[in-house]
């Protein structure tokens, strides 16, 4: 529960912060899939796709589960 709350607060803070996705961890990028503003979506998707080859199995599974959120 505590981790979920911290992750949620972190995710919200990133939404209001400057959108420099290269400074975010892969886990953070996966967590905010579906919450990125439309004007920042291309930059976000590009950064996320550049990391797919270095993702762990758990990260890839989370990424694939969250892919439908990007198309909203």
LUMTOR-910139 format. One line per 8 residues: number of its first residue (from 1); their letters; for each residue x, y, z of N, C-alpha, C, CB. Coordinates in Angstrom, 1 decimal. Glycine has a CB too. Example, Ala and Ser with C-alpha at 12.3 -4.5 7.8 and 13.67 -1.06 7.14 Angstrom:
BEGIN
1 = AS = 13.2:-5.7:7.8:12.3:-4.5:7.8:13.2:-3.3:7.8:11.3:-4.5:9.0 | 12.8:-2.2:7.1:13.7:-1.1:7.1:12.9:0.0:7.9:14.1:-0.6:5.7
***
This chain:
BEGIN
1 = XXXXXXXX = 0.8:-1.2:0.0:0.0:0.0:0.0:0.9:1.3:0.0:-0.9:0.0:1.2 | 1.9:1.2:0.8:2.8:2.4:0.9:3.5:2.6:-0.4:3.8:2.2:2.1 | 4.0:1.5:-1.0:4.7:1.7:-2.3:3.7:2.2:-3.4:5.2:0.3:-2.7 | 2.5:1.8:-3.4:1.5:2.2:-4.4:1.3:3.7:-4.2:0.2:1.5:-4.2 | 1.1:4.2:-3.0:0.9:5.6:-2.7:2.1:6.4:-3.1:0.6:5.8:-1.2 | 3.3:6.0:-2.8:4.5:6.7:-3.2:4.6:6.7:-4.7:5.8:6.0:-2.6 | 4.4:5.6:-5.4:4.4:5.6:-6.9:3.4:6.5:-7.5:4.2:4.1:-7.4 | 2.2:6.5:-6.9:1.2:7.4:-7.4:1.6:8.9:-7.3:-0.2:7.2:-6.7
9 = XXXXXXXX = 2.1:9.2:-6.1:2.5:10.6:-5.9:3.7:11.0:-6.8:2.9:10.8:-4.4 | 4.6:10.1:-7.0:5.7:10.3:-7.9:5.2:10.5:-9.3:6.7:9.1:-7.8 | 4.2:9.7:-9.7:3.7:9.8:-11.0:3.0:11.2:-11.2:2.7:8.6:-11.3 | 2.2:11.6:-10.3:1.5:12.9:-10.4:2.6:14.0:-10.4:0.6:13.1:-9.2 | 3.6:13.9:-9.6:4.6:15.0:-9.6:5.3:15.1:-11.0:5.6:14.8:-8.5 | 5.5:14.0:-11.6:6.1:14.0:-13.0:5.2:14.5:-14.0:6.6:12.6:-13.4 | 3.9:14.4:-13.8:3.0:15.0:-14.8:3.0:16.5:-14.8:1.6:14.5:-14.5 | 3.3:17.1:-13.7:3.4:18.5:-13.6:4.8:19.1:-13.7:2.8:19.0:-12.2
17 = XXXXXXXX = 5.7:18.2:-13.7:7.1:18.7:-13.9:7.5:18.9:-15.3:8.1:17.7:-13.2 | 8.6:19.4:-15.6:9.1:19.6:-17.0:9.2:18.2:-17.6:10.4:20.3:-17.1 | 8.7:18.0:-18.8:8.7:16.7:-19.5:10.1:16.4:-20.1:7.6:16.7:-20.5 | 11.0:15.9:-19.3:12.3:15.4:-19.8:12.3:14.0:-19.4:13.5:16.2:-19.1 | 11.8:13.2:-20.4:11.6:11.7:-20.1:13.0:11.0:-20.1:10.8:11.1:-21.2 | 14.0:11.5:-20.6:15.3:10.8:-20.6:15.9:10.8:-19.2:16.3:11.6:-21.5 | 15.4:11.6:-18.3:15.9:11.6:-16.9:15.1:10.6:-16.0:15.8:13.0:-16.3 | 14.0:10.1:-16.5:13.2:9.2:-15.8:13.6:7.8:-15.9:11.7:9.4:-16.2
25 = XXXXXXXX = 13.4:7.0:-14.9:13.7:5.5:-15.0:12.7:4.9:-15.9:13.8:4.9:-13.6 | 13.0:3.7:-16.4:12.1:2.9:-17.2:10.8:2.6:-16.4:12.8:1.6:-17.7 | 11.0:2.2:-15.2:9.8:1.9:-14.3:8.9:3.1:-14.2:10.2:1.4:-12.9 | 9.4:4.3:-14.1:8.6:5.5:-14.0:7.9:5.8:-15.3:9.5:6.7:-13.7 | 8.6:5.6:-16.4:8.0:5.8:-17.7:6.8:4.8:-17.9:9.0:5.6:-18.9 | 7.0:3.6:-17.6:5.9:2.6:-17.7:4.8:2.9:-16.8:6.5:1.1:-17.3 | 5.1:3.4:-15.6:4.0:3.8:-14.7:3.1:4.9:-15.2:4.6:4.2:-13.3 | 3.7:5.8:-15.9:2.9:7.0:-16.4:2.3:6.8:-17.8:3.7:8.2:-16.3
33 = XXXXXXXX = 2.4:5.6:-18.3:1.8:5.4:-19.6:0.3:5.6:-19.5:2.1:3.9:-20.1 | -0.2:6.4:-20.4:-1.7:6.7:-20.4:-2.0:8.0:-19.7:-2.4:5.6:-19.8 | -1.0:8.6:-19.0:-1.2:9.8:-18.3:-0.4:11.0:-18.9:-0.8:9.6:-16.9 | 0.2:10.8:-20.0:1.1:11.8:-20.6:0.2:12.7:-21.5:2.2:11.2:-21.5 | 0.4:14.0:-21.4:-0.4:15.0:-22.2:-0.2:14.7:-23.6:0.0:16.4:-21.8 | -1.2:15.0:-24.4:-1.2:14.7:-25.9:0.0:15.4:-26.6:-2.5:15.1:-26.5 | 0.3:16.7:-26.2:1.4:17.4:-26.8:2.7:16.8:-26.5:1.3:18.9:-26.4 | 2.9:16.0:-25.5:4.1:15.4:-25.1:4.2:13.9:-25.5:4.4:15.5:-23.7
41 = XXXXXXXX = 3.2:13.4:-26.1:3.1:11.9:-26.3:4.2:11.4:-27.3:1.7:11.6:-26.9 | 4.4:12.1:-28.4:5.4:11.6:-29.3:6.8:11.5:-28.7:5.5:12.6:-30.5 | 7.2:12.5:-27.9:8.5:12.5:-27.2:8.5:11.4:-26.2:8.7:13.9:-26.5 | 7.4:11.2:-25.5:7.3:10.1:-24.5:7.5:8.7:-25.2:6.0:10.2:-23.7 | 6.7:8.5:-26.2:6.7:7.2:-26.9:8.1:6.9:-27.5:5.7:7.2:-28.0 | 8.7:8.0:-28.0:10.1:7.8:-28.6:11.1:7.4:-27.5:10.6:9.1:-29.3 | 11.0:8.0:-26.4:11.9:7.6:-25.3:11.6:6.2:-24.8:11.8:8.6:-24.1 | 10.4:5.9:-24.7:10.0:4.6:-24.2:10.5:3.5:-25.2:8.5:4.5:-24.0
49 = XXXXXXXX = 10.2:3.7:-26.5:10.7:2.7:-27.5:12.2:2.5:-27.5:10.2:3.1:-28.8 | 12.9:3.6:-27.2:14.4:3.5:-27.2:14.9:2.6:-26.1:15.0:4.9:-27.1 | 14.0:2.3:-25.1:14.4:1.5:-23.9:14.0:0.1:-24.0:13.9:2.2:-22.7 | 13.2:-0.2:-24.9:12.6:-1.6:-25.0:13.7:-2.7:-25.0:11.7:-1.7:-26.2 | 14.7:-2.4:-25.8:15.8:-3.5:-25.9:16.6:-3.7:-24.6:16.8:-3.1:-27.0 | 16.5:-2.8:-23.7:17.3:-2.9:-22.4:16.4:-3.2:-21.2:18.0:-1.7:-22.1 | 15.1:-3.4:-21.5:14.1:-3.7:-20.4:14.3:-5.1:-19.9:12.7:-3.5:-20.9 | 14.1:-5.3:-18.6:14.1:-6.6:-17.9:12.8:-7.3:-18.3:14.2:-6.5:-16.4
57 = XXXXXXXX = 12.7:-8.6:-18.0:11.4:-9.3:-18.4:10.2:-8.7:-17.7:11.6:-10.8:-18.0 | 10.4:-8.3:-16.4:9.3:-7.7:-15.7:8.9:-6.4:-16.3:9.6:-7.6:-14.2 | 9.8:-5.6:-16.7:9.5:-4.3:-17.3:8.8:-4.5:-18.6:10.8:-3.5:-17.5 | 9.3:-5.5:-19.4:8.7:-5.8:-20.7:7.2:-6.2:-20.5:9.4:-6.8:-21.5 | 7.0:-7.0:-19.5:5.6:-7.5:-19.2:4.7:-6.3:-18.8:5.6:-8.6:-18.1 | 5.2:-5.4:-18.0:4.5:-4.2:-17.6:4.2:-3.3:-18.8:5.2:-3.5:-16.5 | 5.3:-3.2:-19.6:5.2:-2.3:-20.8:4.1:-2.8:-21.7:6.5:-2.3:-21.5 | 4.1:-4.1:-22.0:3.1:-4.7:-22.9:1.7:-4.6:-22.3:3.5:-6.2:-23.2
65 = XXXXXXXX = 1.6:-4.8:-21.0:0.3:-4.7:-20.4:-0.3:-3.3:-20.5:0.3:-5.1:-18.9 | 0.6:-2.3:-20.5:0.2:-0.9:-20.5:0.1:-0.2:-21.9:1.2:-0.1:-19.6 | 0.5:-1.0:-22.9:0.5:-0.4:-24.3:-0.9:0.1:-24.7:0.9:-1.5:-25.2 | -2.0:-0.6:-24.3:-3.3:-0.1:-24.7:-3.6:1.3:-24.1:-4.4:-1.0:-24.2 | -3.0:1.7:-23.0:-3.2:3.0:-22.4:-2.6:4.1:-23.3:-2.5:3.0:-21.0 | -1.6:3.8:-24.1:-1.0:4.8:-24.9:-1.9:5.2:-26.1:0.3:4.3:-25.5 | -2.8:4.3:-26.5:-3.7:4.6:-27.6:-5.0:5.3:-27.2:-4.0:3.3:-28.3 | -5.1:5.7:-26.0:-6.4:6.4:-25.6:-6.4:7.8:-26.0:-6.5:6.3:-24.1
***
